[in-house]
Amino acid sequence: MGEIKPKKTVSRNVAVALGIVCILLIAIIAYFSVTGNSAQNSYNNLQNSYNNLQNQFNDLNTTYNNYTSTHSHTNADYDSMWAPELVLINLTTINDTVIYYPSFAVRISWLNVTGYVVNVHKNWAYNCTLHVVAYGDAYVGAAIDSYINLGTIAGESWANVGPNLYKVAGDITNYTITPQWTASP
């Protein structure tokens, strides 16, 4: 007859070992699945944060560009802001009239100019002068057309003016005193 072959059986220890290996494999697969999703979530969160920062930067850049388009200065504007500028401080004029009677009446007027000229900016003012123009009643044109030389006035400094006496026959009816300077020597 035929032979009976014994059944092959797996020992209980091998079955338990195979079960443990299967459980470990399932746990490893589950761990990497969860970790993989977590890594993807972290990447997505970082990408969203980057996009938000990029949008904020773009908004700030737009705000800056809008501001500078309406609030900018040219180089000439900046140059003029720092250019020297002379201001007359406590500048006084005394217009005295004297009448002489030796043999006939002659009216003589004196214009006395005193005070200070201040350079209100940091840059120096060169060739500074005060242009004095006065009109008298006895003249059609200017009775006085003269310059008071002040030299160079350093930035944020001042010069003393006077006394400067001008003599005019007749009365002085009107006068102007205009500061003049150059920005370079």
Helices and strands as residue ranges (DSSP letters): H 12-70, H 75-82, E 86-100, E 106-119, E 125-136, E 142-153, E 157-169, E 172-182
